[in-house]
Amino acid sequence: MIKFGPSGNCESFYAEGFAHTEQSAEFVKNRGLDCFEYSFGRGVRMTEEKARSIGAAFEKAGVEISAHAPYFINFANPDDEMAAKSYGYVLDTAKVLKLMGGKRVVFHPAAQGKASREEAVRLTEDRLKILRDYIYELGLQDMIFSPETMGKLAQIGTVEEITRFCKIDKIYVPCIDFGHINAREQGSLKTVADYKTRLEYMISELGFEKMEHFHMHFSKIMYSAKGEVKHLTFEDTVYGPEFAPLAVALKELRLKPYIVSESAGMQAEEAREMKDIYNKL
């Protein structure tokens, strides 16, 4: 089943007087949504008791929860000691998410830094193989780990690079952020064919089984010559991308992803809008 939901709590969540993540479960469910992404963007700091409490609330509501690992992960860092911290950030996210009852961990792979593009990509690939080994050692291989397509040119995370990383092992399933792709490629996503080209490439390389329920982020994003600048809402008419042609592409390719809205302050509302657009097809 295709799923729609927000990344974190939107402005209306707080405006309605809510404050705790446990309340997010019913908030999302009452809007007819199916999933929720918790962000550990600034670090994994949560007690086991809190994680289990959140998990119980989401299980009761029948809403699936995923998690975004800290933003400062960089598997291309030339310093092995710093790279070792990145393993910890992903693994710590997975351990807490498991207590919450979730299975999907999203993470930013790397930044290019001063290395050549290929050097940075190769180093990231090597480190993701090491991460895979840690995941199996810790018994976390029943979870999904999703390296994300990135929006800035200086970041590692093109469609081709994420595809390459996801060939390492079955535990790696792509997180395709279409707003990031559109920003990186200066407004490349406009038609159904534009979306299908990227998706068909990944299906041909990774197989339909891995791609059928891939992880997905969507929002409109302002961009400059260097790529992503900031997230926007669907009200913006200058930058893209638009969801409607993507909805058609997903239907035609029989894909049922886990779709997370990252719109600025309007995550729940625009996740619902995307679900309505999809269901009208």
C-alpha positions in Angstrom: 0.0 0.0 0.0 1.3 3.5 -0.9 1.6 5.7 2.2 1.6 9.4 2.8 2.6 11.4 5.8 4.6 14.4 7.2 8.2 14.8 8.2 8.0 16.0 11.8 5.3 18.3 13.2 3.8 21.0 11.1 2.8 24.5 12.2 -0.8 23.6 12.7 0.2 20.8 15.1 1.5 23.4 17.5 -1.2 25.9 16.7 -3.8 23.4 17.9 -2.0 23.1 21.2 -0.2 19.8 20.8 3.4 19.5 22.0 4.5 15.8 22.3 5.4 13.3 19.6 3.0 10.8 21.0 0.2 13.2 20.0 1.5 13.2 16.4 0.2 9.7 15.9 -3.5 10.7 16.3 -2.9 14.1 14.6 -1.6 12.3 11.5 -4.3 9.6 11.6 -7.1 12.1 11.9 -6.0 13.8 8.7 -6.2 10.5 6.8 -2.5 10.0 6.6 -0.5 6.8 7.0 3.0 7.5 8.1 5.3 9.9 10.0 9.0 10.6 9.9 10.8 11.5 13.1 13.9 13.6 12.7 17.0 13.1 14.8 18.6 15.8 12.6 20.5 17.4 15.5 21.5 14.2 17.2 20.1 11.0 18.7 19.0 12.0 22.2 16.0 10.0 23.4 15.5 7.7 26.4 14.3 4.1 25.9 11.2 4.9 27.9 10.3 7.8 25.5 11.0 5.7 22.4 8.7 3.0 23.6 6.0 5.5 24.6 6.1 7.0 21.1 6.1 3.6 19.6 3.0 2.6 21.5 1.1 5.7 20.4 1.9 5.1 16.7 1.0 1.4 17.0 -2.3 2.2 18.6 -3.1 4.8 15.8 -2.0 2.4 13.0 0.5 4.9 11.7 3.9 3.8 10.5 7.0 5.7 11.8 10.4 6.1 10.2 13.4 8.2 11.3 15.9 10.6 9.7 19.4 10.2 11.0 21.5 13.3 12.1 22.3 15.7 9.3 26.0 15.8 10.0 26.7 12.3 8.7 29.6 12.3 6.2 30.9 8.9 5.0 33.3 10.7 2.6 35.2 12.4 5.5 38.9 11.7 4.9 39.4 11.4 8.7 38.6 7.8 9.7 37.8 8.9 13.3 35.2 11.4 12.1 33.8 8.8 9.7 33.5 6.4 12.6 31.0 8.9 14.2 28.8 8.6 11.1 28.5 4.9 11.7 27.3 5.6 15.2 24.8 8.2 14.1 23.1 5.7 11.7 23.2 2.8 14.1 22.0 4.8 17.1 19.1 6.1 15.0 18.2 2.5 14.0 18.4 1.3 17.6 16.0 4.0 18.8 13.7 3.6 15.8 13.4 -0.1 16.5 12.2 0.7 20.0 9.6 2.9 18.4 8.5 0.0 16.2 9.8 1.6 13.0 11.9 0.0 10.2 13.1 2.8 7.9 16.2 4.9 8.6 17.0 7.8 6.2 20.4 9.3 6.0 22.4 11.9 4.0 25.4 10.0 2.6 28.3 12.4 2.3 29.8 15.7 1.2 32.5 15.9 -1.6 34.9 18.1 0.3 38.3 18.6 -1.3 38.4 15.1 -2.9 37.6 14.4 -6.5 34.0 13.3 -7.1 34.9 9.7 -7.8 37.2 9.6 -4.8 34.5 10.8 -2.5 31.9 8.4 -4.0 34.3 5.4 -3.7 35.1 6.2 -0.1 31.4 6.6 0.7 30.7 3.2 -1.0 33.5 1.5 1.0 32.3 3.0 4.3 28.7 1.9 3.5 30.0 -1.7 3.2 31.5 -1.3 6.7 28.2 0.1 7.9 26.5 -2.9 6.4 28.7 -5.2 8.4 27.9 -3.4 11.7 24.2 -3.6 10.9 24.4 -7.3 10.5 26.6 -7.7 13.6 24.0 -5.8 15.7 21.1 -7.8 14.3 19.5 -4.8 12.6 19.3 -6.3 9.1 15.5 -6.6 9.3 15.4 -2.8 8.9 15.7 -0.6 5.8 18.5 1.9 5.5 17.9 4.6 2.9 20.7 6.9 1.5 19.0 10.0 0.2 19.4 11.9 -3.1 20.8 15.3 -2.2 20.0 18.8 -3.4 23.3 20.6 -3.3 26.0 20.0 -6.0 28.7 19.7 -3.2 26.8 16.8 -1.7 27.2 13.2 -2.7 23.8 11.9 -3.7 22.9 12.0 -7.4 20.4 9.4 -8.7 23.3 7.4 -10.1 25.3 7.6 -6.9 22.4 6.5 -4.6 21.7 3.7 -7.0 25.3 2.6 -6.8 25.2 2.6 -3.0 21.9 0.6 -2.9 23.6 -2.2 -4.9 25.8 -3.0 -1.9 23.1 -5.0 0.0 19.4 -5.7 0.3 19.3 -3.5 3.4 19.9 -0.4 1.3 16.8 1.0 -0.4 16.9 4.5 -1.9 15.3 7.6 -0.4 14.4 9.6 -3.5 13.9 13.3 -2.7 12.4 14.7 -5.9 12.7 18.2 -4.6 16.4 17.7 -4.2 16.8 16.2 -7.7 14.9 19.1 -9.2 17.1 21.6 -7.3 20.3 19.9 -8.2 19.3 19.6 -11.8 18.0 23.2 -12.0 14.3 22.5 -12.6 14.6 19.2 -14.5 11.4 17.6 -13.3 8.4 18.8 -15.2 6.6 16.0 -17.1 5.5 12.4 -16.3 8.4 11.3 -18.6 10.9 13.3 -16.5 9.9 11.3 -13.4 9.6 8.0 -15.2 13.1 8.3 -16.7 14.7 8.5 -13.2 12.5 5.8 -11.7 12.9 3.4 -14.7 16.6 3.8 -14.5 16.6 2.8 -10.8 14.2 -0.1 -11.4 16.5 -1.4 -14.2 19.5 -1.2 -11.9 18.0 -2.3 -8.6 15.1 -4.4 -9.6 11.3 -3.9 -9.1 11.2 -5.7 -5.8 13.6 -3.3 -4.1 12.0 -0.2 -5.7 8.3 -1.1 -5.3 8.2 0.4 -1.8 11.1 2.8 -1.9 11.3 5.7 0.5 10.4 9.2 -0.9 10.6 12.8 0.2 8.7 15.5 -1.7 8.5 19.3 -1.5 9.0 22.3 -3.7 12.5 23.7 -3.2 14.1 27.0 -4.0 17.5 26.6 -5.8 20.5 28.5 -7.0 23.4 27.6 -9.3 24.8 25.5 -6.5 21.5 23.6 -5.9 19.1 23.6 -3.0 18.5 26.8 -1.0 15.4 26.2 1.1 12.2 24.2 1.3 8.9 25.9 0.1 5.2 25.1 0.1 2.9 24.1 -2.8 1.8 27.7 -3.0 5.1 28.7 -4.7 4.7 29.2 -8.4 8.4 29.9 -9.3 10.2 26.7 -8.3 9.1 23.1 -8.6 8.6 20.3 -8.8 4.9 19.5 -9.1 3.5 16.3 -7.6 0.7 15.6 -10.2 3.0 14.2 -12.9 4.9 12.1 -10.4 1.6 10.6 -9.2 0.9 9.5 -12.8 4.4 8.0 -13.1 4.0 6.1 -9.8 0.6 4.7 -11.0 1.9 3.7 -14.4 5.0 2.0 -12.9 3.0 0.3 -10.2 5.2 1.7 -7.5 3.9 2.1 -3.9 6.4 4.2 -2.0 6.4 5.6 1.5 5.9 9.3 0.7 7.0 11.9 3.2 6.2 15.6 2.8 9.0 18.0 3.7 7.1 21.2 2.8 8.0 24.3 4.9 5.6 24.2 7.9 2.8 22.6 5.9 4.0 19.0 6.0 0.7 17.3 7.1 -1.5 19.5 4.9 0.6 18.9 1.8 1.0 15.2 2.5 -2.8 15.1 2.5 -2.9 17.1 -0.8 -0.6 14.6 -2.4 -2.7 11.7 -1.2 -5.8 13.3 -2.7 -4.1 14.0 -6.0 -2.9 10.4 -6.2 -6.3 8.9 -5.2 -8.1 10.9 -7.9 -6.1 9.2 -10.7 
